[in-house]
C-alpha cells in the first residue's frame, strides 16, 4: 500500500468518524455537546487536510510503512496503556505531564541541551495545565481527586 492510498483511506474514514460523532452529539444537551462537537470539527479539519495532501502526492510513491519505527510505535502504545492503568493510582494531570514529556523525548530523541529539556518540560506542563483549565473552568467538568491527592 502506498502512502497516498493510506492517506486517502485514513482521511476518508476519519472524516466519516467526525461526521458520525457530530451527528450523535446533536442529540446531547447544549453543554454536553460542546466537547464532542469541538473534537469532531478538529477531526474533520485534519481529515480534509490529509485527503488534500494525498491528492498532491504522486500515484507511484513508496510504501506507507517503509519508514515506520516499529520500536517507537510499540513503546508509544505501551506508554498509552501505562497511562491508562496508572491513572487510578497517580493523579491524571501529573501522569499526563510525565507521559507528554516521555513521548516528546521518544519522538525527538534525547535532549542535547538544557534549552531542549526546558522546552519539553514547558510543553508537557503547559498542555496538562491547559487540559485542566479546559475541563475544569471552561467545560465545568470536575475530575475525581484520586491517586496522590485523594483517598
C-alpha angles and dihedrals in degrees: 000000000000124000089247093055092046092049091050093048096045092043093051094046091047091050090052089049091051091051090048093049091048094048092049092047091057088075092057123093112269097260094045092049094057099083098042089046091051092048093047091051093051090045092050092050091050091047094051090047090052092049092049090048090052092054090055092054122090118257095234099055128143125278116292092231100043096104100034115128101217091190092056090045091051093047090049092052090047090051091053092052090046090052091051095046098043095045089084091063102028123050111265096233095050091046092047091053090051090046093051092048091050093048091048090053092045094051099038100036130240111329111255098199143024087253091062092047089050090049092051093047092046091049095048095043092043095052091047092050091046090052091050091049092048096050100034103038107021102033094027092225114148119210119216112257102237139145116028094005103039143060 
